[in-house]
Amino acid sequence: MAKKVEVYIPAPLRSFVGNSERVSVEAETVGDAIRALVEKYPRLQQQLFDESGNLRRYVNVFLNDRNVNELKGLETEVRENDRVLLLPAIAGG
């Protein structure tokens, strides 16, 4: 059963979501939450997913302060009112 979760949007991606800091979506897993976000804001597709439909390597995803790679990845189940944070890696030097 889908739960309401908040997806926190980092500043570099806010222009793709009407400058919102966070977006509420209904989801069962972290991957569902990201897909629901992209469904609401299709311009995010290219920013978050590659041509094969996989999450881009430089996009880190956290669920309530835990990197989902330490959990079950995008298949990690969410609970009501969980927070999903998208954090693209920033290059520099």
Beta strands, then each sheet from edge to edge (+ up, - down):
strand 1: 3-8
strand 2: 22-27
strand 3: 59-63
strand 4: 66-67
strand 5: 83-88
sheet 1: 2+ 1- 5- 3+ 4-
end
